[in-house]
């Protein structure tokens, strides 16, 4: 039976891994209400602060996020940037229902490493009625720039109820 197989696999895992699995299960269930909950939990995604026209977010590079070379997978760096930019769209405009990525260009400068705590600073370049343009960078704990990005997001506004 499936549940028995799951319990057997969990028996020898340390408490920290069991806690991580529990958090992922809860995040998976939460995706019914917040679609990116699982991805954000996997990345350890967290809003840090807002300054004038800039928004900061953090993620933690775990062993689960590295590629075969032991480096943060570039697609996950892109997902971190994209997620932070979308979150920023909702923070600056409460009239939108969806923030849809039209394009994103990421320039990779140096790799993220296991145990790095990465911070992205998202800047709003332009905010019109239907589009937002963002610029962002990703830095490690030493302040080294790992990547820069530019993106355009389409703002799909909430429909007025009639």
Secondary structure, DSSP 8 states (H G I E B T S, - for coil): -HHHHHHHHHTTS-HHHHHHHHHHHHHHHHTTTSTTHHHHHHHT-EEEEEETTEEEEEEE--GGGB-TTSBB-HHHHHHHHHHHHHHHHHHH-TTEEEEEEEEEEEEE-S--BTT-EEEEEEEEEEE-SSEEEEEEEEE-TT--EEEEEEEEEEEEE-----
